[in-house]
Amino acid sequence: MKTATVYIHAGTTPDPSTGAIMTPIYQTSTYVQEAPGVNKGFEYARSQNPTRQALEEAYAAIEHGAFGLAFGSGVAATDAVMKLLNPGDEVICGNDMYGGTYRLFSKIYERFGIRFQYVDTGDLTQVAAAFSPATKLVWVETPTNPLMNITDIAGVAALTKARKVMLCVDNTFASPYLQNPLDLGADIVMHSATKYLGGHSDVIQGALMMNDPAIREQLYFIQKSSGAVPGPMDCFLVLRGIKTLHLRMQRHCENGRAIAHYLRAHPKVARVYWCGFEDHPHHAVARQQMRDFGGMLSFELKDESLEAAKKVLSSTHLFSLAESLGGVESLINHPASMTHASIPREKRLANGLSDTLIRLSVGVEDADDLIQDLAQALG
Ligand SMILES: *Cc1c(COP(=O)(O)O)cnc(C)c1O
């Protein structure tokens, strides 16, 4: 089946008890059993819920995986992956990634004896040089948040497969519509479903997708043992969001392209970070592993003062100043003080994330209106 059909139908079959075409919100904590140990496959809702089950089937299908698992947030999904590890294990990860992932790694998992090697995962020689006998996991985010750097997923997968190390890709920024890491050799895909999958800024949720039944078994065990499961209402919302993912992503990409070119030509803009530009350092890799370039981009002004950036950040009307991304409405964000404030300043600057970088999550409004809004904010 082609993508659009999968997004509409994956995981959803008419409800067996009523024929309801939409998967009902099974708002229940437990299930009545006919006799001790005799049940319909559902015992207790931390372990199984029919709404969640439908969504998990959809998760698997949209990432071309065999299995999907839903979590109470994106970081809860990441947390579950980290629980596959043991004290003394090492993780190789990117030095330009979501601030909350960095916080989880550095503030929580370092305390449990996991060690992290931060490298530029866009450079395969740096990744190759970082392996040690203790390396158990490589964590890749591509495109990165917020600098839009690209990592060659198939290239990293070749390195991890040769060493029998697990590769997990945070595919939140691209969405499954633009990129499918399992097809490129990743072992696990992670999503903040809060973003493009939900798509309407009304739910917090995370997802993991995988092919290997043994990895699925371990992660399912962690899901029910640690208990970071999403409620059925949230599962319903994401299931509904997925049905229009392809339509929304097409418009996100169109609008992102229009705004990237508009900003690049603007006399007050110094630099635009968007992987669709042919002179983007990793454009060739992006072209190869992505179907289009998405609606995320960031930029810097020629005026390098914090006041100039703050003026733009507080002057837009259609772009709302807020954290998060991937919703139908456009957002503007200041990574240094908002989404990436949990990364120490020296580390941010060393990774190229300036105090004045402005990030946009371009929504699905009319591109002309969005450009007009940026024009007045920049003017
Ligand atoms: C938002 C985000 C996360 C965390 O997801 P939550 O749903 O907020 O917990 C992880 N990775 C990326 C790239 C994100 O944008």
The ligand as a Tripos MOL2 file, in Angstrom:
@<TRIPOS>MOLECULE
LIG
   15    15     1     0     0
SMALL
NO_CHARGES

@<TRIPOS>ATOM
      1 C1         10.1850   17.5700   21.4750 C.3       1 LIG1
      2 C2         11.3100   16.6760   21.1320 C.ar      1 LIG1
      3 C3         11.6590   15.6020   21.9540 C.ar      1 LIG1
      4 C4         10.9630   15.3250   23.2720 C.3       1 LIG1
      5 O1          9.6340   14.9790   23.1060 O.3       1 LIG1
      6 P1          8.4600   15.3260   24.1770 P.3       1 LIG1
      7 O2          7.2540   14.7950   23.5140 O.co2     1 LIG1
      8 O3          8.4630   16.8060   24.3560 O.co2     1 LIG1
      9 O4          8.8220   14.6320   25.4480 O.co2     1 LIG1
     10 C5         12.6960   14.7870   21.5410 C.ar      1 LIG1
     11 N1         13.3580   15.0110   20.3850 N.ar      1 LIG1
     12 C6         13.0540   16.0450   19.5740 C.ar      1 LIG1
     13 C7         13.8280   16.2370   18.3260 C.3       1 LIG1
     14 C8         12.0340   16.9100   19.9120 C.ar      1 LIG1
     15 O5         11.7520   17.9420   19.1240 O.3       1 LIG1
@<TRIPOS>BOND
     1     1     2 1
     2     2     3 ar
     3     2    14 ar
     4     3     4 1
     5     3    10 ar
     6     4     5 1
     7     5     6 1
     8     6     7 2
     9     6     8 1
    10     6     9 1
    11    10    11 ar
    12    11    12 ar
    13    12    13 1
    14    12    14 ar
    15    14    15 1
@<TRIPOS>SUBSTRUCTURE
     1 LIG1         1 GROUP 0 **** ****
